C-alpha cells in the first residue's frame, strides 16, 4: 500500500477547497503558493482565467536576505494589496492553497488585509469566538 506524500495531500486539499472558492471579476481569488525558499501570491479572475496582479519574494523590490520567512510573507502581502488597490481591486476571496492558515500564509493574508484588501468586510465568528 503506497503512502501519500505531504505535497500530494496538500494538492488534494487544494482541489477540495477550489470546488468551493471561485474568483469573479468583482471579487477575484488571492491564491497563495509557498515553497521552501519563497512565497508567491497572485490575484486571479477565474471567469476569464487571467492573473490580474502578482507578487512574490522573487520580485526585485521584495528580494532580500529573507527569502521565504514570515517577514518576507508580510512584505509580499503588503505588495499584493498595494498592486491590487492600484488596479481597482478592493475585495478578494482568499485561497490558502491547501496550506494550514498559520505562519507564512497567515502573515501574508493578514498583511494584505492591513494594507486595505477586504477593508469593509465584517469579520465573522471563528472557532475560538463561539465559546
Beta strands, then each sheet from edge to edge (+ up, - down):
strand 1: 28-34
strand 2: 39-45
strand 3: 50-56
strand 4: 92-95
sheet 1: 3+ 2- 1+ 4+
end
